[in-house]
Amino acid sequence: MRDFFILLSFFLSIMLFLMHKRYIKSKQKFQREVDLNSLLIEISKEFTAYKDKYKLLKKILIDTLKIINEGEAGSILLYNKEKDYMEFVAAIGYDIDELKKIKLKKEELFLYKLNKLQAPDIIRNPRIFDKEYIDNEKFEMLEEMNALDLMATLSVPIYIDGEFYGIINIDNKNDYNAFSNKDIELIDFIVKHLEISIKNAILLDELNYALRVDKLTDVYNRRYFEEILEKEIKKAQRYNSKFSLIFIDLDDFKVINDTQGHKMGDCVLRYFANVLKANLRDTDVIARLGGDEFVLILHNADENQAHGKMGYIKNYLIENPLNDIVIDFSYGICEYEDGITIDEILTLADNRMYEDKKFRKINVF
């Protein structure tokens, strides 16, 4: 009888141990699910309020590494459909500025060779994989920045409305068997939720673009230009910087519309906007006020420098007509001076533009 109770006690101890172990696992699983749900909620909130998509993508990468326990580093690449290559846009554990110099074809990706970018998968010893499939020059660049010192990579594709959008790579630098099928299921679950948030962010981008950009010419519209100008004046006041504002009005634009039609008039406006974009710096501001009127902000340019730039653009238009149409324009410049208001700088540039137009008409006749 005594032996029976000893044996019973032994079995009860084992059962209690197993139940406790199962409880601990259940608790850990529950906590992981809570952490995952919290992460997804946090990411959704960030997407709603985001300002910089690339900073947000880096935050997503950081949060994903928190959930994938074996993840030590990682990167996100987006697909540039227009140029047909992959671009690094976020990285943890690597120099993102160096990675941005490397453009990969879809065919050079791990996942393309494994499953044509259709599902997440694990790549063991990615260095061997890259040496076989990546262009030699790109391989050497990756090697120089120690981006190939990896033992395993968990890679997952991102799709938006059925179209390939990019990939997330989670890397482990020390353990060949770092990731498992459970990690594949987990990161696939995370990305499926991210895809919804990314789609919302894209829609928000498109809305902001529509609110800020003139649809015909693809330069800023009047409403957004006024916001920019207000910020420029505050910045100039604070840092004692300079800029010149230029009002532009195309000459004889009505004649083009009346004789060759509004379709040709639209072509002229688009061509002129493209000439401005091609001959000004990326930091300068171009906006269409409406009709055939444009306005520019040239940073760190005084009045003389602004006149020189306008002269250069005029010569360019003479040498590069649109079909048989030589586009010309009148303009007025107002260099920013401390204390000048938005209304004053706009009025001065506008008045000088009309003076230039009047002067040119008198000289023509």
Phi, psi and omega per residue, in radians:
M1 nan -0.721 -3.138
R2 -1.095 -0.696 3.121
D3 -1.115 -0.647 3.120
F4 -1.053 -0.782 -3.127
F5 -1.200 -0.599 3.077
I6 -1.125 -0.774 3.129
L7 -1.132 -0.742 3.110
L8 -1.072 -0.747 3.126
S9 -1.091 -0.655 3.135
F10 -1.124 -0.804 3.137
F11 -1.143 -0.680 3.103
L12 -1.101 -0.684 3.119
S13 -1.095 -0.737 3.115
I14 -1.108 -0.772 3.141
M15 -1.091 -0.741 3.115
L16 -1.118 -0.687 3.110
F17 -1.093 -0.809 3.140
L18 -1.135 -0.703 3.100
M19 -1.110 -0.701 3.129
H20 -1.148 -0.716 3.123
K21 -1.110 -0.743 3.111
R22 -1.130 -0.644 3.112
Y23 -1.113 -0.771 3.131
I24 -1.076 -0.762 3.123
K25 -1.102 -0.748 3.132
S26 -1.102 -0.719 3.130
K27 -1.122 -0.752 3.125
Q28 -1.114 -0.733 3.120
K29 -1.105 -0.757 3.122
F30 -1.080 -0.778 -3.128
Q31 -1.112 -0.663 3.126
R32 -1.138 -0.686 3.109
E33 -1.155 -0.682 3.076
V34 -1.086 -0.800 3.124
D35 -1.068 -0.726 -3.134
L36 -1.132 -0.801 3.114
N37 -1.089 -0.702 3.108
S38 -1.092 -0.720 3.112
L39 -1.063 -0.832 -3.103
L40 -1.126 -0.676 3.093
I41 -1.131 -0.744 3.136
E42 -1.096 -0.775 3.141
I43 -1.101 -0.737 3.132
S44 -1.062 -0.719 3.109
K45 -1.127 -0.726 -3.124
E46 -1.136 -0.687 3.112
F47 -1.089 -0.625 -3.132
T48 -1.160 -0.615 -3.036
A49 -1.893 0.164 -2.993
Y50 -1.192 2.670 3.062
K51 -2.085 -0.631 -3.118
D52 -2.086 1.916 -3.079
K53 -1.027 -0.640 -3.049
Y54 -1.307 -0.606 3.029
K55 -1.150 -0.648 3.128
L56 -1.145 -0.754 3.127
L57 -1.078 -0.646 3.080
K58 -1.129 -0.702 3.111
K59 -1.106 -0.702 3.093
I60 -1.048 -0.725 -3.141
L61 -1.118 -0.765 3.112
I62 -1.050 -0.795 -3.117
D63 -1.174 -0.635 3.115
T64 -1.150 -0.686 3.104
L65 -1.106 -0.490 3.092
K66 -1.192 -0.579 -3.092
I67 -1.458 -0.721 3.116
I68 -1.440 1.760 -2.956
N69 -0.996 -0.655 -3.072
E70 -1.481 -0.035 -3.134
G71 -1.282 2.253 3.139
E72 -2.014 -0.367 -3.131
A73 -2.746 3.040 3.141
G74 -3.113 3.012 3.136
S75 -2.692 2.765 3.033
I76 -2.184 2.287 3.058
L77 -2.067 2.386 3.059
L78 -1.915 2.595 -3.125
Y79 -1.562 2.109 3.047
N80 -1.563 1.718 -3.031
K81 -1.121 -0.659 -3.103
E82 -1.114 -0.710 -3.096
K83 -1.747 -0.090 3.072
D84 1.017 0.857 2.978
Y85 -2.611 2.901 3.134
M86 -1.674 2.432 -3.136
E87 -2.128 2.324 3.001
F88 -1.246 2.215 -3.120
V89 -2.120 -0.253 3.108
A90 -2.701 2.577 3.134
A91 -2.744 2.510 3.000
I92 -2.180 2.213 -3.123
G93 1.618 0.000 3.127
Y94 -2.391 2.853 3.082
D95 -1.460 1.819 -3.064
I96 -1.111 -0.576 3.140
D97 -1.123 -0.622 3.085
E98 -1.282 -0.720 3.133
L99 -1.080 -0.601 -3.121
K100 -1.105 -0.324 3.130
K101 -1.315 -0.253 -3.073
I102 -1.795 2.153 3.078
K103 -1.942 2.131 -3.093
L104 -1.839 2.456 2.981
K105 -1.322 2.656 3.098
K106 -0.965 -0.648 -3.095
E107 -1.154 -0.252 -3.138
E108 -1.611 -0.045 -3.112
L109 -1.396 2.615 3.071
F110 -0.914 -0.914 -2.994
L111 -1.147 -0.503 3.139
Y112 -1.125 -0.753 -3.133
K113 -1.241 -0.552 -3.078
L114 -1.403 -0.804 -3.047
N115 -2.629 0.410 3.110
K116 1.019 0.590 3.084
L117 1.136 0.527 -3.077
Q118 -1.679 -0.321 -3.055
A119 -2.793 2.773 3.075
P120 -1.197 2.694 3.121
D121 -2.786 3.011 -3.137
I122 -1.967 2.340 3.090
I123 -1.941 2.058 3.090
R124 -1.565 2.326 -3.128
N125 0.911 1.180 -3.086
P126 -1.022 -0.437 -3.118
R127 -1.009 -0.793 -3.141
I128 -1.095 -0.720 3.127
F129 -1.061 -0.848 -3.098
D130 -1.141 -0.677 -3.110
K131 -1.071 -0.553 -3.118
E132 -1.424 -0.627 -2.938
Y133 -1.933 -0.345 -3.094
I134 -1.648 2.518 3.073
D135 -0.875 2.428 -3.047
N136 -0.973 -0.738 -3.122
E137 -1.111 -0.761 3.125
K138 -1.162 -0.676 3.117
F139 -1.048 -0.790 -3.137
E140 -1.133 -0.655 3.101
M141 -1.121 -0.757 3.098
L142 -1.110 -0.681 -3.140
E143 -1.154 -0.720 3.140
E144 -1.074 -0.586 -3.131
M145 -1.637 0.245 3.104
N146 1.014 0.541 3.140
A147 -1.524 0.000 3.141
L148 -1.950 0.104 3.108
D149 -1.400 1.154 -3.042
L150 -2.208 2.635 3.030
M151 -1.857 -0.524 -3.137
A152 -2.715 2.568 3.099
T153 -2.323 2.285 3.026
L154 -1.763 2.031 -3.012
S155 -2.125 2.378 -3.088
V156 -2.409 2.334 3.122
P157 -1.409 2.693 3.059
I158 -2.031 2.244 3.109
Y159 -2.148 2.382 3.072
I160 -2.116 2.085 -3.092
D161 0.896 0.701 3.086
G162 1.438 -0.080 -3.140
E163 -1.798 2.398 3.117
F164 -1.082 2.262 -3.059
Y165 -2.008 -0.635 -3.122
G166 3.006 -2.961 3.091
I167 -2.443 2.688 2.987
I168 -1.998 2.253 3.066
N169 -1.957 2.234 3.030
I170 -1.985 2.166 -2.973
D171 -1.980 2.609 2.959
N172 -2.196 2.275 -3.017
K173 -1.696 -0.048 -2.990
N174 -2.225 -0.411 -2.993
D175 -2.162 2.042 3.135
Y176 -1.059 -0.585 -3.119
N177 -1.801 0.572 -3.025
A178 -1.075 -0.679 -3.018
F179 -1.930 2.697 -3.114
S180 -2.266 3.103 3.092
N181 -1.072 -0.530 3.091
K182 -1.122 -0.651 3.090
D183 -1.156 -0.635 3.080
I184 -1.072 -0.818 3.126
E185 -1.082 -0.709 -3.089
L186 -1.180 -0.837 -3.101
I187 -1.218 -0.536 3.065
D188 -1.124 -0.718 3.098
F189 -1.092 -0.778 3.136
I190 -1.062 -0.846 -3.069
V191 -1.153 -0.630 3.101
K192 -1.024 -0.663 3.085
H193 -1.282 -0.650 3.133
L194 -1.110 -0.637 -3.103
E195 -1.024 -0.660 3.108
I196 -1.132 -0.780 -3.135
S197 -1.174 -0.688 3.123
I198 -1.118 -0.697 3.108
K199 -1.048 -0.751 3.104
N200 -1.087 -0.675 3.129
A201 -1.151 -0.674 3.108
I202 -1.109 -0.758 3.112
L203 -1.079 -0.687 3.108
L204 -1.133 -0.712 3.075
D205 -1.023 -0.802 -3.119
E206 -1.120 -0.670 3.106
L207 -1.141 -0.810 3.118
N208 -1.071 -0.678 3.115
Y209 -1.094 -0.795 -3.124
A210 -1.106 -0.588 -3.121
L211 -1.338 -0.381 -3.017
R212 -1.862 -0.380 -2.955
V213 -2.028 2.437 3.049
D214 -1.280 2.136 -3.005
K215 -1.095 -0.662 -3.064
L216 -1.219 -0.798 -2.980
T217 -1.822 -0.189 -3.133
D218 1.066 0.588 2.948
V219 -2.068 3.009 -3.108
Y220 -1.077 2.650 3.065
N221 -1.612 3.058 -3.065
R222 -1.059 -0.774 -3.076
R223 -1.037 -0.829 -3.102
Y224 -1.294 -0.556 3.101
F225 -1.043 -0.707 3.136
E226 -1.092 -0.618 3.067
E227 -1.156 -0.741 3.141
I228 -1.104 -0.785 -3.093
L229 -1.076 -0.712 3.111
E230 -1.038 -0.753 3.126
K231 -1.181 -0.658 -3.134
E232 -1.108 -0.721 3.139
I233 -1.153 -0.732 3.111
K234 -1.112 -0.695 3.124
K235 -1.161 -0.721 3.134
A236 -1.127 -0.681 3.106
Q237 -1.136 -0.701 -3.063
R238 -1.307 -0.724 -3.030
Y239 -1.869 0.096 3.135
N240 0.992 0.678 3.129
S241 -1.626 2.992 -3.101
K242 -2.217 2.718 3.009
F243 -2.775 2.820 3.062
S244 -2.092 2.379 3.069
L245 -1.793 2.349 -3.066
I246 -2.233 2.149 3.002
F247 -1.618 2.383 -3.120
I248 -2.254 2.395 3.059
D249 -2.343 2.147 -3.116
L250 -1.177 2.440 3.133
D251 -1.438 2.375 3.038
D252 1.006 0.541 3.132
F253 -1.163 -0.617 3.127
K254 -1.084 -0.636 3.117
V255 -1.091 -0.724 3.125
I256 -1.083 -0.807 3.126
N257 -1.065 -0.748 -3.062
D258 -1.262 -0.610 -3.051
T259 -1.665 -0.524 -3.067
Q260 -2.084 -0.014 3.050
G261 1.639 2.771 -3.090
H262 -1.208 -0.450 3.105
K263 -1.115 -0.757 3.081
M264 -1.178 -0.633 3.081
G265 -1.024 -0.721 3.094
D266 -1.126 -0.682 3.106
C267 -1.077 -0.706 3.118
V268 -1.089 -0.784 -3.136
L269 -1.098 -0.763 3.134
R270 -1.135 -0.750 -3.132
Y271 -1.096 -0.775 -3.137
F272 -1.092 -0.762 3.117
A273 -1.068 -0.695 3.134
N274 -1.181 -0.626 3.082
V275 -1.122 -0.735 3.096
L276 -1.056 -0.816 -3.114
K277 -1.105 -0.642 -3.096
A278 -1.275 -0.440 -3.026
N279 -1.924 0.029 3.053
L280 -1.982 2.869 3.136
R281 -1.351 2.754 3.109
D282 -1.078 -0.477 -3.115
T283 -1.393 -0.276 3.106
D284 -1.325 2.833 -3.059
V285 -2.014 2.312 3.097
I286 -2.175 2.304 3.099
A287 -2.482 2.640 3.025
R288 -1.827 2.132 -3.109
L289 -1.408 -0.411 -3.092
G290 2.466 2.685 -3.136
G291 0.981 -2.212 3.137
D292 -1.897 0.440 -3.126
E293 -1.817 2.297 3.109
F294 -2.201 2.813 3.075
V295 -2.448 2.481 -3.110
L296 -2.178 2.635 2.913
I297 -2.134 2.025 3.107
L298 -1.803 1.971 -3.094
H299 -1.284 2.524 3.110
N300 0.909 0.647 3.131
A301 -2.192 2.221 3.049
D302 -1.501 -3.101 -3.049
E303 -1.083 -0.712 -3.126
N304 -1.136 -0.735 3.123
Q305 -1.132 -0.647 3.117
A306 -1.160 -0.716 3.079
H307 -1.064 -0.718 3.128
G308 -1.083 -0.715 3.130
K309 -1.166 -0.692 3.121
M310 -1.159 -0.660 3.095
G311 -1.116 -0.704 3.123
Y312 -1.090 -0.763 -3.120
I313 -1.169 -0.678 3.084
K314 -1.040 -0.801 3.120
N315 -1.094 -0.686 3.123
Y316 -1.059 -0.749 -3.126
L317 -1.168 -0.591 3.095
I318 -1.157 -0.748 -3.100
E319 -1.371 -0.314 -3.101
N320 -2.267 1.224 -3.140
P321 -1.197 2.788 3.050
L322 -1.595 1.873 -2.978
N323 0.972 -2.006 3.104
D324 -1.866 0.224 -3.100
I325 -1.725 2.069 3.035
V326 -1.622 1.980 -3.094
I327 -1.473 2.305 3.063
D328 -2.301 2.870 -3.082
F329 -2.677 2.750 2.996
S330 -1.809 2.659 -3.119
Y331 -2.612 2.767 3.064
G332 -2.378 2.388 -3.061
I333 -2.025 2.411 2.970
C334 -2.301 1.996 3.080
E335 -1.364 2.383 -3.118
Y336 -1.159 2.349 3.028
E337 -2.207 2.546 -3.080
D338 -0.998 2.272 3.103
G339 1.722 -0.237 -3.125
I340 -1.270 2.485 -3.125
T341 -1.629 2.964 3.110
I342 -1.052 -0.828 -3.124
D343 -1.068 -0.701 -3.106
E344 -1.167 -0.787 -3.109
I345 -1.176 -0.643 3.097
L346 -1.171 -0.745 -3.115
T347 -1.155 -0.747 -3.135
L348 -1.095 -0.803 3.139
A349 -1.125 -0.712 -3.141
D350 -1.116 -0.805 3.135
N351 -1.072 -0.736 -3.123
R352 -1.188 -0.562 3.080
M353 -1.137 -0.766 3.129
Y354 -1.195 -0.574 3.039
E355 -1.100 -0.753 3.113
D356 -1.096 -0.741 -3.141
K357 -1.111 -0.763 -3.133
K358 -1.127 -0.757 3.140
F359 -1.077 -0.730 -3.114
R360 -1.172 -0.647 3.110
K361 -1.164 -0.713 3.139
I362 -1.101 -0.729 -3.110
N363 -1.247 -0.497 3.081
V364 -1.157 -0.757 -3.120
F365 -1.486 nan nan
